Amino acid sequence: MPMFLKIAKYKAGIVPVRYRRIPCTRKGGVKFETSGNPYFLMILPYNVGGAGDINAMQIKGSSTGWIDMRKNWGQHWTTNIVLTGQALSFTVKTSDGVIKQFINVAPKNWGFQQTFDGKINF
């Protein structure tokens, strides 16, 4: 806090902050990290270019249709649908309204605590 007060004004317990969003360029594709267990799948997408933040996400197993995911915390997205043993695809929508599909990102033998490269980015 002492160093932060060198660059910001502290007034009545509040430090006003002004910011503006700028698009960012990323090298490589969006990454998808898996965690959870067979009954609770959590996906952490990262290395997201463009707006950089995600406001909607869907997942599709090789034997299912598109399933809406819900935000758990931060940028961790979850579903309670059992998808083990199926190849996984994702649809990602960023806060600026851009939607991209990442088809067959994880093979059918994917596991938990693995990261997969979506090959494309925003």
Contacts in CASP RR format, 6 or more apart in sequence:
PFRMAT RR
TARGET T0000
AUTHOR 0000-0000-0000
METHOD contacts of the structure
MODEL  1
MPMFLKIAKYKAGIVPVRYRRIPCTRKGGVKFETSGNPYFLMILPYNVGG
AGDINAMQIKGSSTGWIDMRKNWGQHWTTNIVLTGQALSFTVKTSDGVIK
QFINVAPKNWGFQQTFDGKINF
4 15 0 8 1.000
8 15 0 8 1.000
8 16 0 8 1.000
8 17 0 8 1.000
9 15 0 8 1.000
9 16 0 8 1.000
21 51 0 8 1.000
23 49 0 8 1.000
23 50 0 8 1.000
23 51 0 8 1.000
23 52 0 8 1.000
23 96 0 8 1.000
24 49 0 8 1.000
24 50 0 8 1.000
24 52 0 8 1.000
25 49 0 8 1.000
25 50 0 8 1.000
26 47 0 8 1.000
26 48 0 8 1.000
26 49 0 8 1.000
26 50 0 8 1.000
26 121 0 8 1.000
26 122 0 8 1.000
28 47 0 8 1.000
28 117 0 8 1.000
28 119 0 8 1.000
28 121 0 8 1.000
29 47 0 8 1.000
29 117 0 8 1.000
29 118 0 8 1.000
29 119 0 8 1.000
29 120 0 8 1.000
29 121 0 8 1.000
30 45 0 8 1.000
30 46 0 8 1.000
30 47 0 8 1.000
30 48 0 8 1.000
30 49 0 8 1.000
30 92 0 8 1.000
30 100 0 8 1.000
30 102 0 8 1.000
30 117 0 8 1.000
30 118 0 8 1.000
30 120 0 8 1.000
30 121 0 8 1.000
30 122 0 8 1.000
31 45 0 8 1.000
31 46 0 8 1.000
31 47 0 8 1.000
31 115 0 8 1.000
31 116 0 8 1.000
31 117 0 8 1.000
31 118 0 8 1.000
32 43 0 8 1.000
32 44 0 8 1.000
32 45 0 8 1.000
32 88 0 8 1.000
32 90 0 8 1.000
32 102 0 8 1.000
32 105 0 8 1.000
32 106 0 8 1.000
32 115 0 8 1.000
32 116 0 8 1.000
32 118 0 8 1.000
33 43 0 8 1.000
33 44 0 8 1.000
33 45 0 8 1.000
33 46 0 8 1.000
33 113 0 8 1.000
33 114 0 8 1.000
33 115 0 8 1.000
33 116 0 8 1.000
34 41 0 8 1.000
34 42 0 8 1.000
34 43 0 8 1.000
34 106 0 8 1.000
34 110 0 8 1.000
34 111 0 8 1.000
34 112 0 8 1.000
34 113 0 8 1.000
34 114 0 8 1.000
34 115 0 8 1.000
34 116 0 8 1.000
35 42 0 8 1.000
35 44 0 8 1.000
35 112 0 8 1.000
35 113 0 8 1.000
36 42 0 8 1.000
36 112 0 8 1.000
37 112 0 8 1.000
38 82 0 8 1.000
38 84 0 8 1.000
39 80 0 8 1.000
39 82 0 8 1.000
40 78 0 8 1.000
40 80 0 8 1.000
41 59 0 8 1.000
41 78 0 8 1.000
41 79 0 8 1.000
41 80 0 8 1.000
41 81 0 8 1.000
41 83 0 8 1.000
42 72 0 8 1.000
42 76 0 8 1.000
42 77 0 8 1.000
42 78 0 8 1.000
43 57 0 8 1.000
43 59 0 8 1.000
43 69 0 8 1.000
43 76 0 8 1.000
43 77 0 8 1.000
43 78 0 8 1.000
43 90 0 8 1.000
44 75 0 8 1.000
44 76 0 8 1.000
44 77 0 8 1.000
45 54 0 8 1.000
45 57 0 8 1.000
45 75 0 8 1.000
45 77 0 8 1.000
45 90 0 8 1.000
45 92 0 8 1.000
46 75 0 8 1.000
47 121 0 8 1.000
48 54 0 8 1.000
48 92 0 8 1.000
48 94 0 8 1.000
48 121 0 8 1.000
48 122 0 8 1.000
49 94 0 8 1.000
49 121 0 8 1.000
49 122 0 8 1.000
50 94 0 8 1.000
50 96 0 8 1.000
50 98 0 8 1.000
50 121 0 8 1.000
50 122 0 8 1.000
51 94 0 8 1.000
51 95 0 8 1.000
51 96 0 8 1.000
51 97 0 8 1.000
51 98 0 8 1.000
51 122 0 8 1.000
52 94 0 8 1.000
52 95 0 8 1.000
52 122 0 8 1.000
53 75 0 8 1.000
53 94 0 8 1.000
53 95 0 8 1.000
54 75 0 8 1.000
54 77 0 8 1.000
54 92 0 8 1.000
54 93 0 8 1.000
54 94 0 8 1.000
54 95 0 8 1.000
55 93 0 8 1.000
55 94 0 8 1.000
55 95 0 8 1.000
55 97 0 8 1.000
56 68 0 8 1.000
56 92 0 8 1.000
56 93 0 8 1.000
57 68 0 8 1.000
57 69 0 8 1.000
57 71 0 8 1.000
57 77 0 8 1.000
57 90 0 8 1.000
57 91 0 8 1.000
57 92 0 8 1.000
57 93 0 8 1.000
58 66 0 8 1.000
58 67 0 8 1.000
58 68 0 8 1.000
58 69 0 8 1.000
58 90 0 8 1.000
58 91 0 8 1.000
59 66 0 8 1.000
59 67 0 8 1.000
59 69 0 8 1.000
59 77 0 8 1.000
59 79 0 8 1.000
59 81 0 8 1.000
59 83 0 8 1.000
59 88 0 8 1.000
59 89 0 8 1.000
59 90 0 8 1.000
59 91 0 8 1.000
60 66 0 8 1.000
60 67 0 8 1.000
60 88 0 8 1.000
60 89 0 8 1.000
60 90 0 8 1.000
60 91 0 8 1.000
61 67 0 8 1.000
61 83 0 8 1.000
61 86 0 8 1.000
61 87 0 8 1.000
61 88 0 8 1.000
61 89 0 8 1.000
62 86 0 8 1.000
62 87 0 8 1.000
62 88 0 8 1.000
62 104 0 8 1.000
62 108 0 8 1.000
63 86 0 8 1.000
64 81 0 8 1.000
64 83 0 8 1.000
64 86 0 8 1.000
66 91 0 8 1.000
67 79 0 8 1.000
67 81 0 8 1.000
69 77 0 8 1.000
69 78 0 8 1.000
69 79 0 8 1.000
70 77 0 8 1.000
70 78 0 8 1.000
70 79 0 8 1.000
71 77 0 8 1.000
71 78 0 8 1.000
72 78 0 8 1.000
84 111 0 8 1.000
85 108 0 8 1.000
85 109 0 8 1.000
85 110 0 8 1.000
86 108 0 8 1.000
87 104 0 8 1.000
87 106 0 8 1.000
87 107 0 8 1.000
87 108 0 8 1.000
87 110 0 8 1.000
88 104 0 8 1.000
88 105 0 8 1.000
88 106 0 8 1.000
88 110 0 8 1.000
88 116 0 8 1.000
89 101 0 8 1.000
89 102 0 8 1.000
89 103 0 8 1.000
89 104 0 8 1.000
89 105 0 8 1.000
90 101 0 8 1.000
90 102 0 8 1.000
90 105 0 8 1.000
90 118 0 8 1.000
91 99 0 8 1.000
91 100 0 8 1.000
91 101 0 8 1.000
91 102 0 8 1.000
92 99 0 8 1.000
92 100 0 8 1.000
92 101 0 8 1.000
92 102 0 8 1.000
93 99 0 8 1.000
94 122 0 8 1.000
98 122 0 8 1.000
100 120 0 8 1.000
100 122 0 8 1.000
102 118 0 8 1.000
102 119 0 8 1.000
102 120 0 8 1.000
105 116 0 8 1.000
105 117 0 8 1.000
105 118 0 8 1.000
105 119 0 8 1.000
106 114 0 8 1.000
106 116 0 8 1.000
110 116 0 8 1.000
END
